[in-house]
């Protein structure tokens, strides 16, 4: 986390009884895993299968639905189905998608501005940095929301990414 980052945990008398409570360490581990998955998609011999596995592992499409606003989406801004998310990561059903994860990236680094945990939901916001093969780092702003699935794994229910505002444009 950055120096100004905050973590807020809200509790209630019932929070002790909630078995699906999310911990900050789980959010950080999920972020690291998500970033590694993006790198793996770009390096995979079969990036479509790698992207499908990535979506199944990290997103809650099968359990609660997902609100996904990818960074490089303009005409079709929101991706609320697995097929639309897959298109964003590797190209496919949506014409504007060039396959974000095919770049390929060699590293994804996270800087959380804050993580808020509310019993069985976690919110994280900050910047993540995608490093390409030339060593260039691309800064992207993010907001993610997580829940736990029935197996106790964190799943993304909200993923919003955008490039930082540039007043010169």
Residue pairs with C-beta under 8 A, 6 or more apart in sequence:
1 7
1 111
1 112
1 113
1 114
1 115
1 126
2 111
2 112
2 113
2 126
4 113
5 111
5 112
5 113
5 114
5 115
5 126
6 113
6 114
6 115
7 24
7 114
7 115
7 116
7 117
8 114
8 115
8 116
8 117
9 24
9 116
9 117
9 118
10 116
10 117
10 118
10 119
11 119
12 119
14 119
15 21
15 119
18 119
18 120
20 119
20 120
20 147
20 148
20 152
21 117
21 119
21 120
22 117
22 119
22 120
22 121
22 122
22 146
22 147
22 148
22 154
23 117
24 115
24 117
24 122
26 122
26 154
27 115
27 117
27 122
27 124
27 146
27 154
28 110
28 112
28 115
29 154
30 58
30 146
30 154
30 156
31 110
31 112
31 124
31 128
31 144
32 110
33 57
33 58
34 54
34 58
34 108
34 156
35 107
35 108
35 109
35 110
35 128
36 108
37 50
37 53
37 54
37 57
37 58
38 54
38 89
38 101
38 105
38 108
38 130
39 104
39 105
39 106
39 107
39 108
40 50
40 54
41 47
41 50
41 51
41 54
41 89
41 90
41 101
41 102
41 104
42 101
42 102
42 103
42 104
42 105
43 104
44 50
47 90
47 99
47 101
47 102
48 86
48 90
51 86
51 89
51 90
51 101
52 82
52 86
54 89
54 101
55 61
55 82
55 85
55 86
55 89
56 62
57 153
58 154
58 155
58 156
59 66
59 68
59 82
59 85
59 155
59 156
59 159
60 66
60 147
60 149
60 155
60 156
60 157
61 81
61 82
61 85
63 147
63 149
63 150
63 155
64 147
64 155
64 157
65 80
65 157
66 79
66 80
66 85
66 156
66 157
66 158
66 159
67 78
67 80
67 157
67 158
67 159
67 160
68 78
68 79
68 80
68 84
68 85
68 88
68 156
68 158
68 159
68 160
69 77
69 78
69 79
69 159
69 160
69 161
69 162
70 79
70 88
70 100
70 159
70 161
71 100
71 140
71 161
71 162
71 163
72 88
72 96
72 98
72 100
73 79
73 88
73 96
73 97
74 96
75 95
75 96
76 84
76 94
76 96
79 85
79 87
79 88
79 94
83 92
83 93
84 93
84 94
86 92
86 93
87 93
87 94
87 97
88 94
88 97
88 100
89 99
89 100
89 101
89 102
90 99
90 101
90 102
91 97
91 98
91 99
91 102
103 130
103 132
103 133
104 132
104 133
105 130
105 131
105 132
105 133
106 131
106 132
106 133
107 130
107 131
108 128
108 129
108 130
108 131
109 128
109 129
109 131
109 137
110 126
110 127
110 128
110 129
111 126
111 127
111 128
111 129
112 124
112 125
112 126
113 125
113 126
113 127
114 124
114 125
114 126
115 122
115 123
115 124
116 122
116 123
116 124
117 123
120 147
120 148
121 145
121 146
121 147
122 145
122 146
122 154
123 143
123 144
123 145
123 146
124 142
124 143
124 144
124 145
124 146
125 141
125 142
125 143
125 144
126 141
126 142
127 139
127 140
127 141
127 142
127 164
128 139
128 140
128 142
128 161
129 137
129 138
129 139
129 140
130 137
130 138
130 140
131 137
131 138
132 138
139 163
139 164
140 161
140 162
140 163
140 164
141 161
141 162
141 163
141 164
142 159
142 160
142 161
143 158
143 159
143 160
144 156
144 158
144 159
144 160
145 156
145 157
145 158
146 154
146 155
146 156
146 157
147 154
147 155
147 157
148 154
148 155
149 155
